[in-house]
Amino acid sequence: MFTEKFKKKDLLYLGVKKKENVDHILVRDYVREIEIGAFQSEYGIQQRVSFNVILEVNTDNYPIHDNVDLVLSYDNIIEVIEDEIGQKRVALLETLAEKIALSCLCLDSVVAVTVRLEKLDRGLGKLGVQISRTKVQSNGTKTSMKPLQKGNLIIKTKIPNTGLLFISNRMLLPENISDLKEFVSTSKMTWVVCPSEIFTEFSEMNPKTDIEVLTMSIAQNAYVLHKKINNWKLARSNTEVAFLLKEGMNCIWCPSDLYKFSKKDIFLNKEFALSMACHLTKRLLMKKIYLFQQDKLPDVLTEAMQNNGVTVEYC
């Protein structure tokens, strides 16, 4: 009878490495109608294809946490699928599966992927393929697949017809709150509204030493705004903001204590909330931040924001 020690040694001798703490993120039975197929009868018609994608992710990057912004989003898998089926038509499910697998391996923390594609309208059963790929395999991919390698792939996560609106406490005064409500309710865009610190005293704190307190002061103001306009949703993470905007719902930025905002992200002296709003703007792949005329910024702040890749537009 082998001892546990001998078993492990024997496995290593055979080149088998036991995996521990393996995490998987998956999308199952995601059905889309697309044009695909090598037969003439499959050209010019849409047929249902079921997508199943399982990602193995590296669990060593972060300690135990409950922060949605530190994990891979299911939406990223959907975006990869949508991006690939929106490209040039392919004949084989194998080709489409390969493209999806390589794109998924470009996502942060993904080390392996399994893709199963099934045609649902080509007979009584499901006809399909299943492939598995690892990051090591992808590094040896042929030159023809080079555009899909990590660093070259840009997954389209920018959310269309959306904007980020930064407001000061001035806009929460009775004489201005109605302007805020009317602007958002009549706009053709979907908005994430970013409030400033709840009291002026907080804005006088040192952002480099009091990040947690300042973050909570913004969250407090978000709750105040939510009480005044309760049909806007509170969003406590980048992921939640993106989800609500994609669903066409206006939301209020309410950063939680789990939101990671570091000292290097503070580029506007004594303007912590505005720095955070600019950071969120860039995380959402936006290039513009909106303000009301009542909150017009000094030229020095506008220039600093432009130097950091964010332009200002007034409502």
C-alpha positions in Angstrom: 0.0 0.0 0.0 1.5 3.3 -1.1 1.9 6.1 1.4 0.6 9.6 0.6 4.2 10.9 0.3 5.0 8.1 -2.2 1.9 8.8 -4.3 2.8 12.5 -4.7 6.4 11.6 -5.6 5.2 9.0 -8.1 2.9 11.5 -9.7 5.7 13.9 -10.2 7.9 11.2 -11.6 5.2 10.4 -14.2 5.0 14.1 -15.0 1.6 14.5 -13.5 1.0 17.6 -11.4 -1.9 17.6 -9.1 -4.0 20.8 -9.4 -5.2 22.4 -6.2 -7.5 25.4 -5.7 -8.8 25.4 -9.3 -11.5 28.0 -10.0 -13.7 28.0 -13.1 -16.0 30.7 -14.5 -18.5 29.6 -17.1 -21.3 30.5 -19.5 -23.7 27.7 -20.4 -26.3 27.3 -23.1 -25.8 30.8 -24.5 -27.8 30.5 -27.8 -27.4 32.9 -30.7 -28.7 32.7 -34.3 -25.7 33.1 -36.7 -24.7 32.2 -40.2 -22.2 29.4 -40.2 -21.6 26.2 -42.1 -19.6 24.6 -45.0 -22.6 23.3 -46.9 -24.3 25.4 -49.6 -27.7 24.9 -47.8 -26.2 26.8 -44.8 -25.3 29.9 -46.7 -27.6 32.9 -46.4 -29.6 31.4 -43.5 -29.4 31.9 -39.7 -29.2 28.8 -37.5 -29.1 28.5 -33.7 -25.8 27.7 -32.1 -25.3 27.0 -28.4 -22.2 28.4 -26.8 -20.7 26.8 -23.6 -17.4 28.3 -22.4 -15.5 27.3 -19.2 -12.5 29.4 -18.1 -9.9 28.1 -15.6 -8.6 31.2 -13.7 -5.5 31.8 -11.6 -6.5 32.1 -7.9 -3.1 33.3 -6.7 -3.4 36.9 -7.8 -5.4 38.1 -4.9 -6.0 37.1 -1.2 -9.5 36.1 -0.2 -11.9 38.9 -1.0 -15.5 39.7 -1.8 -14.8 42.4 -4.4 -16.5 42.0 -7.8 -13.9 44.2 -9.5 -11.1 41.8 -8.7 -12.7 38.8 -10.5 -13.3 38.1 -14.1 -16.9 39.0 -15.2 -19.2 36.6 -17.0 -19.9 39.6 -19.3 -16.3 39.3 -20.5 -17.1 35.8 -21.9 -20.3 37.1 -23.5 -18.3 40.0 -25.1 -15.7 37.6 -26.5 -18.5 35.4 -28.0 -20.3 38.5 -29.5 -17.1 39.9 -30.8 -16.1 36.7 -32.6 -19.5 36.0 -34.2 -19.6 39.6 -35.4 -16.4 39.0 -37.4 -16.1 37.6 -40.9 -18.3 34.5 -41.5 -16.6 31.1 -40.9 -17.5 27.7 -42.3 -16.5 25.5 -39.4 -17.5 25.4 -35.8 -13.9 24.3 -35.1 -12.7 27.6 -36.4 -15.1 29.7 -34.4 -14.3 27.7 -31.3 -10.6 28.2 -31.8 -11.0 32.0 -32.1 -13.2 32.2 -29.0 -10.7 30.1 -27.0 -7.7 32.2 -28.1 -9.6 35.4 -27.3 -10.5 34.1 -23.8 -6.9 33.3 -23.1 -6.1 37.0 -23.6 -8.3 37.9 -20.6 -6.4 38.6 -17.4 -5.9 35.6 -15.0 -7.2 33.0 -17.5 -4.9 30.0 -17.8 -7.1 27.5 -19.7 -10.4 27.4 -21.6 -12.8 24.8 -22.8 -15.3 25.8 -25.6 -18.2 23.7 -26.8 -20.3 24.8 -29.7 -23.4 23.0 -30.9 -25.7 23.4 -33.8 -29.3 23.0 -32.7 -31.1 23.0 -36.1 -29.2 20.4 -38.0 -31.1 17.3 -37.0 -32.8 15.7 -34.1 -29.9 16.1 -31.8 -27.1 18.6 -31.2 -24.1 18.5 -33.5 -21.0 20.2 -32.3 -17.4 20.4 -31.3 -15.5 20.8 -28.0 -11.9 22.0 -27.6 -9.6 22.8 -24.7 -6.7 25.2 -24.9 -4.1 26.5 -22.4 -2.1 29.7 -22.3 1.1 27.6 -22.9 -0.5 26.2 -26.1 -1.6 29.6 -27.3 2.0 30.9 -27.1 2.9 28.5 -29.9 0.0 29.4 -32.1 0.7 29.9 -35.8 1.5 33.3 -37.2 -1.9 33.6 -38.8 -3.4 33.8 -35.3 -1.0 36.5 -34.1 -3.6 39.3 -34.0 -5.4 37.3 -31.3 -2.4 37.1 -29.0 -2.4 38.9 -25.6 -1.7 42.6 -26.0 -3.0 42.8 -29.5 -6.7 41.9 -28.8 -9.0 44.7 -27.8 -12.3 43.4 -26.5 -15.1 45.8 -27.1 -16.3 46.7 -23.7 -17.2 50.4 -24.3 -20.9 50.8 -23.6 -22.6 52.9 -26.4 -24.7 56.0 -25.7 -23.7 56.4 -22.1 -22.0 59.2 -20.2 -20.5 60.0 -16.8 -21.8 63.1 -15.0 -19.9 64.6 -12.1 -21.9 66.9 -9.8 -20.9 69.0 -6.8 -23.0 69.5 -3.7 -24.3 72.7 -5.4 -26.4 70.6 -7.7 -28.1 68.9 -4.8 -29.5 72.2 -3.5 -33.3 72.5 -3.9 -33.0 75.2 -6.6 -30.7 72.9 -8.7 -31.9 69.3 -8.0 -34.8 69.7 -10.4 -32.4 70.7 -13.2 -30.4 67.5 -12.5 -33.5 65.3 -12.6 -34.9 66.9 -15.8 -31.5 66.7 -17.6 -31.1 62.9 -16.9 -34.8 62.0 -17.5 -35.0 63.8 -20.8 -31.6 62.8 -22.1 -31.2 60.2 -24.8 -28.1 58.8 -23.1 -27.8 56.6 -20.0 -25.9 58.1 -17.1 -23.7 57.3 -14.2 -23.8 60.2 -11.8 -20.7 60.8 -9.6 -21.2 63.0 -6.6 -18.5 64.8 -4.7 -17.7 64.4 -1.0 -20.8 64.9 1.3 -19.3 67.9 3.2 -16.7 70.4 2.2 -14.7 69.5 5.3 -13.9 66.1 3.7 -12.5 67.7 0.6 -9.9 69.4 2.8 -8.5 66.1 3.9 -5.2 64.7 2.5 -6.2 62.2 -0.3 -2.8 60.4 0.1 -3.5 59.5 3.7 -7.3 59.4 4.0 -8.4 57.5 1.0 -10.8 55.3 3.0 -12.5 58.2 4.7 -12.9 60.2 1.5 -14.3 57.2 -0.3 -16.9 56.7 2.4 -17.8 60.5 2.2 -18.6 60.1 -1.5 -20.7 57.0 -0.7 -22.6 59.0 1.9 -23.4 61.6 -0.7 -24.6 58.9 -3.1 -27.1 57.7 -0.5 -28.3 61.3 -0.1 -28.8 61.6 -3.8 -30.5 58.2 -4.0 -33.0 59.3 -1.4 -33.9 62.3 -3.5 -34.1 60.3 -6.8 -34.8 56.7 -5.8 -35.4 55.4 -9.3 -31.7 55.7 -10.0 -29.8 52.6 -8.9 -26.8 52.7 -6.6 -23.7 51.1 -8.1 -20.8 50.1 -5.8 -18.3 48.8 -8.3 -17.0 49.2 -11.8 -18.7 46.0 -12.8 -22.0 47.0 -11.4 -21.9 50.4 -13.1 -21.1 48.7 -16.4 -24.0 46.2 -15.9 -26.6 48.9 -15.2 -25.5 51.1 -18.1 -25.7 48.1 -20.4 -29.3 47.5 -19.2 -30.1 51.1 -19.9 -30.5 52.1 -16.3 -29.2 55.4 -14.8 -27.1 54.9 -11.7 -25.3 56.7 -8.9 -21.7 55.9 -8.2 -21.4 54.7 -4.6 -17.9 53.3 -4.1 -17.6 50.7 -1.4 -14.7 50.2 1.0 -13.6 47.4 -1.4 -13.1 49.8 -4.3 -9.4 49.9 -5.1 -8.3 53.5 -5.6 -4.6 54.0 -5.0 -2.5 57.0 -4.4 -1.1 57.0 -7.9 -4.7 57.5 -9.2 -4.9 60.9 -7.4 -3.7 63.4 -9.9 -5.9 66.4 -8.9 -4.7 68.0 -5.7 -7.5 68.4 -3.2 -10.0 67.1 -5.7 -10.4 63.5 -4.6 -13.9 62.9 -5.9 -13.2 64.4 -9.3 -10.0 62.3 -9.5 -12.1 59.2 -8.7 -14.7 60.2 -11.3 -11.9 60.6 -14.0 -10.6 57.2 -13.0 -14.0 55.6 -13.4 -14.4 57.3 -16.7 -11.3 55.7 -18.1 -12.2 52.3 -16.6 -15.4 52.5 -18.6 -13.4 53.3 -21.7 -14.9 56.7 -21.9 -12.9 59.8 -22.9 -15.3 62.5 -21.7 -16.7 63.6 -18.3 -19.8 65.9 -18.2 -20.5 68.7 -15.8 -23.2 71.4 -15.4 -22.3 75.0 -16.0 -22.9 75.6 -12.3 -19.9 73.4 -11.6 -17.5 74.9 -14.2 -13.9 74.0 -13.4 -10.9 76.3 -13.3 -8.7 76.0 -16.4 -5.9 74.5 -14.4 -8.1 71.5 -13.5 -9.4 71.1 -17.0 -5.9 71.1 -18.4 -4.8 68.5 -15.8 -7.7 66.2 -16.7 -7.0 66.5 -20.4 -3.3 65.6 -19.7 -4.7 62.5 -18.1 -6.8 61.5 -21.1 -10.2 62.9 -20.0 -11.9 65.9 -21.7 -14.6 68.0 -20.1 -18.0 68.9 -21.6 -20.6 71.1 -20.0 -24.3 70.4 -20.1 
